[in-house]
Amino acid sequence: MPAVQWSDTYQLGVAQMDATHREFIDLLNAVVDAADEHVLAQLDAFIAHTVEHFAQEDRWMQETRFPPLHCHTAEHENVLNVMNEVRGMVAAGKTEVGRVLAREMAPWFDIHASTMDAALAAWLRGKSFAPEVKPLCCAPA
């Protein structure tokens, strides 16, 4: 059962951001739904995507001089630190911890997308900043 479903409330009006967020949700759900022997691989794909996802947003914030850049990038860093800690636990055989992370990422994403990312999207639209739409790195298996 998916931890989060894509909905129109996640549409922020920046096509590349919206596409990236769809991929994020798909990969998050792939971790939740993975069989034990596939949790680590799915988590690795989710982490790889998230690294690129956050780097993409960080670049946009730097390029456009987004005023709350440091707050937003600090949030990204904290999430990646937690993901990497959990990855170590999953690699040590605690596969359920990977699923717990993914399930907990669902409410985090809901809040992050509707606040920090919505503010960034509004900023980018106001700057007429329209990055190319392309997939990041990782499709769910």
MDAnalysis code that builds the backbone (N, CA, C; Angstrom):
import MDAnalysis as mda
import numpy as np

u = mda.Universe.empty(423, n_residues=141, atom_resindex=np.repeat(np.arange(141), 3), trajectory=True)
u.add_TopologyAttr("name", ["N", "CA", "C"] * 141)
u.add_TopologyAttr("resid", np.arange(1, 142))
u.add_TopologyAttr("resname", ["MET", "PRO", "ALA", "VAL", "GLN", "TRP", "SER", "ASP", "THR", "TYR", "GLN", "LEU", "GLY", "VAL", "ALA", "GLN", "MET", "ASP", "ALA", "THR", "HIS", "ARG", "GLU", "PHE", "ILE", "ASP", "LEU", "LEU", "ASN", "ALA", "VAL", "VAL", "ASP", "ALA", "ALA", "ASP", "GLU", "HIS", "VAL", "LEU", "ALA", "GLN", "LEU", "ASP", "ALA", "PHE", "ILE", "ALA", "HIS", "THR", "VAL", "GLU", "HIS", "PHE", "ALA", "GLN", "GLU", "ASP", "ARG", "TRP", "MET", "GLN", "GLU", "THR", "ARG", "PHE", "PRO", "PRO", "LEU", "HIS", "CYS", "HIS", "THR", "ALA", "GLU", "HIS", "GLU", "ASN", "VAL", "LEU", "ASN", "VAL", "MET", "ASN", "GLU", "VAL", "ARG", "GLY", "MET", "VAL", "ALA", "ALA", "GLY", "LYS", "THR", "GLU", "VAL", "GLY", "ARG", "VAL", "LEU", "ALA", "ARG", "GLU", "MET", "ALA", "PRO", "TRP", "PHE", "ASP", "ILE", "HIS", "ALA", "SER", "THR", "MET", "ASP", "ALA", "ALA", "LEU", "ALA", "ALA", "TRP", "LEU", "ARG", "GLY", "LYS", "SER", "PHE", "ALA", "PRO", "GLU", "VAL", "LYS", "PRO", "LEU", "CYS", "CYS", "ALA", "PRO", "ALA"])
u.atoms.positions = np.array([
    [0.846, -1.186, 0.000],
    [0.000, 0.000, 0.000],
    [0.891, 1.249, 0.000],
    [0.664, 2.167, -0.918],
    [1.524, 3.353, -1.009],
    [1.459, 4.195, 0.265],
    [2.591, 4.786, 0.604],
    [2.652, 5.686, 1.752],
    [2.053, 7.043, 1.407],
    [2.154, 7.411, 0.134],
    [1.620, 8.697, -0.325],
    [1.182, 8.544, -1.778],
    [0.101, 9.192, -2.112],
    [-0.412, 9.201, -3.483],
    [-0.184, 10.589, -4.073],
    [0.189, 10.616, -5.345],
    [0.302, 11.904, -6.031],
    [-1.085, 12.524, -6.090],
    [-1.161, 13.813, -5.844],
    [-2.428, 14.525, -5.998],
    [-2.138, 15.901, -6.586],
    [-3.169, 16.534, -7.084],
    [-3.009, 17.856, -7.681],
    [-2.498, 18.890, -6.680],
    [-2.663, 18.628, -5.390],
    [-2.156, 19.575, -4.396],
    [-0.635, 19.676, -4.450],
    [0.030, 18.666, -5.017],
    [1.478, 18.701, -5.145],
    [1.952, 19.457, -6.378],
    [1.044, 19.819, -7.283],
    [1.399, 20.585, -8.478],
    [1.776, 21.994, -8.040],
    [3.024, 22.381, -8.254],
    [3.495, 23.688, -7.809],
    [3.717, 24.661, -8.962],
    [3.474, 24.200, -10.176],
    [3.544, 25.109, -11.310],
    [4.926, 25.304, -11.911],
    [5.892, 24.500, -11.491],
    [7.219, 24.470, -12.124],
    [7.359, 23.037, -12.621],
    [7.287, 22.853, -13.929],
    [7.174, 21.516, -14.515],
    [8.268, 20.559, -14.037],
    [9.531, 21.003, -14.020],
    [10.614, 20.116, -13.597],
    [10.471, 19.754, -12.118],
    [10.073, 20.695, -11.292],
    [9.874, 20.409, -9.876],
    [8.739, 19.407, -9.702],
    [7.651, 19.613, -10.414],
    [6.515, 18.690, -10.325],
    [6.906, 17.288, -10.784],
    [7.658, 17.185, -11.876],
    [8.102, 15.876, -12.374],
    [9.026, 15.199, -11.366],
    [9.920, 15.965, -10.781],
    [10.837, 15.422, -9.777],
    [10.080, 14.944, -8.556],
    [9.082, 15.692, -8.141],
    [8.290, 15.288, -6.982],
    [7.491, 14.015, -7.263],
    [7.020, 13.854, -8.480],
    [6.339, 12.589, -8.840],
    [7.306, 11.413, -8.717],
    [8.516, 11.587, -9.229],
    [9.534, 10.534, -9.121],
    [9.835, 10.231, -7.654],
    [9.954, 11.266, -6.841],
    [10.232, 11.110, -5.414],
    [9.154, 10.241, -4.764],
    [7.899, 10.538, -5.052],
    [6.786, 9.761, -4.483],
    [6.825, 8.325, -4.972],
    [7.072, 8.122, -6.256],
    [7.150, 6.755, -6.793],
    [8.258, 5.952, -6.114],
    [9.405, 6.571, -5.931],
    [10.531, 5.873, -5.317],
    [10.314, 5.641, -3.827],
    [9.713, 6.600, -3.150],
    [9.363, 6.434, -1.746],
    [8.434, 5.230, -1.588],
    [7.405, 5.160, -2.415],
    [6.456, 4.050, -2.354],
    [7.108, 2.716, -2.714],
    [8.093, 2.743, -3.599],
    [8.798, 1.507, -3.957],
    [9.549, 0.942, -2.755],
    [10.083, 1.803, -1.901],
    [10.751, 1.326, -0.685],
    [9.729, 0.680, 0.240],
    [8.605, 1.337, 0.444],
    [7.562, 0.812, 1.334],
    [7.084, -0.556, 0.865],
    [6.922, -0.699, -0.434],
    [6.331, -1.924, -0.999],
    [7.347, -3.021, -1.307],
    [8.632, -2.751, -1.143],
    [9.666, -3.718, -1.532],
    [9.667, -4.945, -0.622],
    [9.933, -6.088, -1.240],
    [10.187, -7.311, -0.467],
    [11.488, -7.094, 0.297],
    [11.652, -7.812, 1.405],
    [12.831, -7.629, 2.257],
    [14.131, -7.648, 1.465],
    [14.257, -8.572, 0.526],
    [15.517, -8.694, -0.208],
    [15.758, -7.542, -1.183],
    [14.748, -6.695, -1.391],
    [14.888, -5.576, -2.322],
    [14.859, -4.206, -1.644],
    [14.670, -4.184, -0.330],
    [14.567, -2.900, 0.369],
    [15.835, -2.071, 0.185],
    [16.998, -2.675, 0.342],
    [18.243, -1.910, 0.226],
    [18.396, -1.316, -1.170],
    [18.127, -2.093, -2.193],
    [18.247, -1.580, -3.565],
    [17.250, -0.447, -3.816],
    [16.035, -0.605, -3.330],
    [15.026, 0.451, -3.510],
    [15.403, 1.696, -2.712],
    [15.922, 1.473, -1.509],
    [16.353, 2.605, -0.688],
    [17.516, 3.331, -1.369],
    [18.453, 2.586, -1.931],
    [19.566, 3.206, -2.648],
    [19.065, 4.057, -3.817],
    [18.083, 3.545, -4.559],
    [17.517, 4.318, -5.669],
    [16.829, 5.578, -5.151],
    [16.108, 5.451, -4.045],
    [15.419, 6.587, -3.434],
    [16.429, 7.629, -2.955],
    [17.492, 7.184, -2.320],
    [18.521, 8.112, -1.840],
    [19.222, 8.785, -3.024],
    [19.576, 8.021, -4.045],
    [20.237, 8.605, -5.224],
    [19.354, 9.673, -5.856],
    [18.074, 9.376, -5.977],
    [17.140, 10.364, -6.520],
    [17.106, 11.607, -5.632],
    [17.005, 11.390, -4.332],
    [16.854, 12.507, -3.400],
    [18.101, 13.390, -3.397],
    [19.276, 12.791, -3.514],
    [20.507, 13.579, -3.618],
    [20.421, 14.500, -4.837],
    [20.051, 13.949, -5.989],
    [19.937, 14.763, -7.206],
    [18.799, 15.771, -7.108],
    [17.682, 15.351, -6.557],
    [16.495, 16.199, -6.372],
    [16.869, 17.431, -5.554],
    [17.496, 17.206, -4.403],
    [17.851, 18.318, -3.537],
    [18.945, 19.179, -4.165],
    [19.907, 18.572, -4.835],
    [20.957, 19.339, -5.499],
    [20.360, 20.227, -6.590],
    [19.371, 19.695, -7.302],
    [18.692, 20.464, -8.341],
    [18.033, 21.700, -7.729],
    [17.271, 21.515, -6.660],
    [16.616, 22.654, -6.016],
    [17.645, 23.620, -5.441],
    [18.702, 23.082, -4.849],
    [19.746, 23.942, -4.287],
    [20.377, 24.810, -5.384],
    [20.630, 24.222, -6.554],
    [21.188, 24.999, -7.680],
    [20.225, 26.117, -8.081],
    [18.940, 25.773, -8.195],
    [17.954, 26.784, -8.583],
    [17.921, 27.924, -7.576],
    [17.992, 27.586, -6.294],
    [17.958, 28.622, -5.258],
    [19.188, 29.512, -5.349],
    [20.347, 28.915, -5.603],
    [21.574, 29.704, -5.742],
    [21.528, 30.571, -6.996],
    [21.118, 29.976, -8.117],
    [21.094, 30.701, -9.386],
    [20.148, 31.896, -9.351],
    [19.054, 31.779, -8.603],
    [18.053, 32.849, -8.585],
    [18.120, 33.696, -7.318],
    [19.091, 33.402, -6.465],
    [19.281, 34.140, -5.205],
    [18.021, 34.119, -4.340],
    [17.506, 32.925, -4.151],
    [16.313, 32.702, -3.325],
    [16.613, 33.129, -1.894],
    [15.861, 34.083, -1.341],
    [16.205, 34.622, -0.017],
    [16.327, 33.587, 1.115],
    [15.389, 32.630, 1.288],
    [15.567, 31.666, 2.382],
    [16.378, 30.426, 1.979],
    [17.358, 30.631, 1.122],
    [18.211, 29.548, 0.627],
    [18.776, 28.698, 1.756],
    [19.347, 29.326, 2.774],
    [20.045, 28.577, 3.819],
    [19.109, 27.709, 4.639],
    [17.924, 28.175, 4.898],
    [16.935, 27.382, 5.633],
    [16.537, 26.145, 4.832],
    [16.279, 26.336, 3.558],
    [15.831, 25.251, 2.689],
    [16.954, 24.224, 2.493],
    [18.162, 24.692, 2.243],
    [19.261, 23.746, 2.033],
    [19.609, 23.004, 3.323],
    [19.456, 23.656, 4.468],
    [19.700, 22.972, 5.752],
    [18.694, 21.840, 5.942],
    [17.463, 22.070, 5.552],
    [16.440, 21.015, 5.620],
    [16.851, 19.837, 4.747],
    [17.310, 20.123, 3.549],
    [17.774, 19.067, 2.650],
    [18.924, 18.277, 3.280],
    [19.884, 18.970, 3.831],
    [21.035, 18.302, 4.452],
    [20.602, 17.381, 5.591],
    [19.689, 17.856, 6.429],
    [19.207, 17.045, 7.553],
    [18.529, 15.769, 7.068],
    [17.700, 15.888, 6.054],
    [17.002, 14.711, 5.521],
    [18.008, 13.719, 4.950],
    [18.976, 14.200, 4.193],
    [19.977, 13.297, 3.618],
    [20.816, 12.618, 4.700],
    [21.118, 13.322, 5.777],
    [21.850, 12.707, 6.881],
    [21.055, 11.555, 7.487],
    [19.768, 11.765, 7.700],
    [18.914, 10.702, 8.247],
    [18.839, 9.531, 7.274],
    [18.660, 9.828, 5.998],
    [18.591, 8.759, 4.999],
    [19.854, 7.903, 5.010],
    [20.994, 8.549, 5.117],
    [22.252, 7.806, 5.117],
    [22.418, 6.969, 6.386],
    [21.959, 7.477, 7.515],
    [21.987, 6.686, 8.748],
    [21.100, 5.444, 8.605],
    [19.908, 5.651, 8.072],
    [18.977, 4.534, 7.883],
    [19.550, 3.534, 6.889],
    [20.197, 4.013, 5.854],
    [20.784, 3.102, 4.870],
    [21.767, 2.140, 5.544],
    [22.559, 2.667, 6.466],
    [23.489, 1.816, 7.204],
    [22.767, 0.738, 7.995],
    [21.654, 1.084, 8.598],
    [20.869, 0.105, 9.357],
    [20.283, -0.964, 8.438],
    [19.789, -0.526, 7.288],
    [19.216, -1.479, 6.334],
    [20.318, -2.404, 5.815],
    [21.472, -1.855, 5.516],
    [22.601, -2.674, 5.043],
    [23.023, -3.694, 6.102],
    [22.782, -3.363, 7.379],
    [23.112, -4.281, 8.471],
    [21.996, -5.294, 8.731],
    [20.966, -5.289, 7.880],
    [19.912, -6.293, 7.987],
    [18.605, -5.816, 8.589],
    [18.540, -4.571, 8.998],
    [17.312, -4.041, 9.602],
    [16.433, -3.432, 8.510],
    [15.877, -4.298, 7.657],
    [15.148, -3.825, 6.479],
    [13.906, -3.010, 6.833],
    [13.255, -3.348, 7.930],
    [12.029, -2.628, 8.286],
    [12.303, -1.152, 8.560],
    [13.509, -0.828, 9.015],
    [13.852, 0.570, 9.277],
    [13.786, 1.380, 7.978],
    [14.137, 0.772, 6.860],
    [14.018, 1.448, 5.570],
    [12.579, 1.767, 5.221],
    [11.690, 0.826, 5.512],
    [10.264, 1.065, 5.254],
    [9.713, 2.140, 6.192],
    [10.167, 2.120, 7.437],
    [9.733, 3.148, 8.398],
    [10.163, 4.524, 7.897],
    [11.404, 4.636, 7.450],
    [11.875, 5.916, 6.896],
    [10.955, 6.375, 5.774],
    [10.675, 5.483, 4.830],
    [9.844, 5.861, 3.683],
    [8.448, 6.290, 4.135],
    [7.874, 5.549, 5.067],
    [6.537, 5.935, 5.556],
    [6.580, 7.287, 6.254],
    [7.640, 7.561, 6.997],
    [7.766, 8.849, 7.692],
    [8.106, 9.991, 6.735],
    [8.715, 9.670, 5.610],
    [8.997, 10.691, 4.608],
    [7.713, 11.223, 3.966],
    [6.654, 10.426, 3.973],
    [5.393, 10.853, 3.358],
    [4.838, 12.112, 4.037],
    [4.637, 12.133, 5.363],
    [4.143, 13.373, 5.974],
    [5.171, 14.506, 5.909],
    [6.467, 14.156, 5.972],
    [7.483, 15.193, 5.826],
    [7.352, 15.847, 4.453],
    [7.223, 15.032, 3.397],
    [7.110, 15.573, 2.045],
    [5.870, 16.449, 1.915],
    [4.784, 16.014, 2.501],
    [3.536, 16.782, 2.438],
    [3.752, 18.199, 2.967],
    [4.420, 18.301, 4.098],
    [4.680, 19.615, 4.702],
    [5.740, 20.378, 3.905],
    [6.827, 19.712, 3.559],
    [7.919, 20.369, 2.841],
    [7.439, 20.908, 1.486],
    [6.699, 20.103, 0.758],
    [6.221, 20.526, -0.564],
    [5.257, 21.705, -0.455],
    [4.393, 21.682, 0.558],
    [3.377, 22.728, 0.667],
    [3.903, 24.018, 1.295],
    [5.107, 23.974, 1.845],
    [5.672, 25.180, 2.456],
    [6.942, 25.603, 1.720],
    [8.039, 24.948, 2.006],
    [9.330, 25.360, 1.443],
    [9.363, 25.270, -0.077],
    [8.892, 24.146, -0.631],
    [8.928, 24.003, -2.087],
    [7.899, 24.898, -2.761],
    [6.758, 25.114, -2.125],
    [5.765, 26.022, -2.702],
    [6.323, 27.445, -2.765],
    [7.043, 27.850, -1.732],
    [7.659, 29.177, -1.744],
    [8.722, 29.271, -2.840],
    [9.522, 28.219, -2.980],
    [10.530, 28.212, -4.035],
    [9.868, 28.251, -5.412],
    [8.832, 27.466, -5.603],
    [8.135, 27.450, -6.902],
    [7.568, 28.828, -7.233],
    [6.964, 29.479, -6.250],
    [6.421, 30.824, -6.484],
    [7.551, 31.791, -6.867],
    [8.678, 31.673, -6.197],
    [9.843, 32.508, -6.497],
    [10.323, 32.267, -7.930],
    [10.447, 30.986, -8.289],
    [10.925, 30.644, -9.628],
    [9.963, 31.143, -10.698],
    [8.671, 30.971, -10.466],
    [7.685, 31.472, -11.442],
    [7.792, 32.994, -11.577],
    [7.990, 33.679, -10.470],
    [8.133, 35.135, -10.489],
    [9.384, 35.592, -11.226],
    [10.384, 34.738, -11.258],
    [11.626, 35.035, -11.972],
    [11.572, 34.540, -13.412],
    [10.440, 33.957, -13.813],
    [10.305, 33.342, -15.137],
    [11.389, 32.305, -15.373],
    [11.728, 31.573, -14.321],
    [12.758, 30.537, -14.357],
    [12.078, 29.232, -14.719],
    [12.415, 28.661, -15.869],
    [11.765, 27.439, -16.340],
    [12.824, 26.416, -16.747],
    [13.279, 25.591, -15.798],
    [14.272, 24.591, -16.138],
    [13.697, 23.521, -17.053],
    [14.592, 22.894, -17.796],
    [14.208, 21.806, -18.699],
    [13.596, 20.649, -17.910],
    [12.526, 20.061, -18.447],
    [11.884, 18.933, -17.790],
    [12.536, 17.653, -18.277],
    [13.111, 16.903, -17.309],
    [13.738, 15.616, -17.628],
    [13.771, 14.774, -16.367],
    [13.765, 13.461, -16.508],
    [13.858, 12.616, -15.330],
    [15.213, 12.790, -14.653],
    [15.259, 12.569, -13.359],
    [16.535, 12.706, -12.664],
    [17.387, 11.482, -12.897],
    [17.296, 10.474, -12.023],
    [18.256, 9.386, -12.166],
    [17.654, 7.999, -12.081],
    [16.553, 7.881, -11.365],
    [16.218, 6.535, -10.919],
    [14.734, 6.246, -11.093],
    [14.436, 5.226, -11.841],
    [13.039, 4.796, -11.965],
    [12.805, 3.678, -10.979],
    [11.591, 3.605, -10.411],
    [11.321, 2.495, -9.499],
    [11.399, 1.157, -10.235],
    [11.898, 0.156, -9.538],
    [12.036, -1.174, -10.155],
    [10.726, -1.918, -10.159],
])
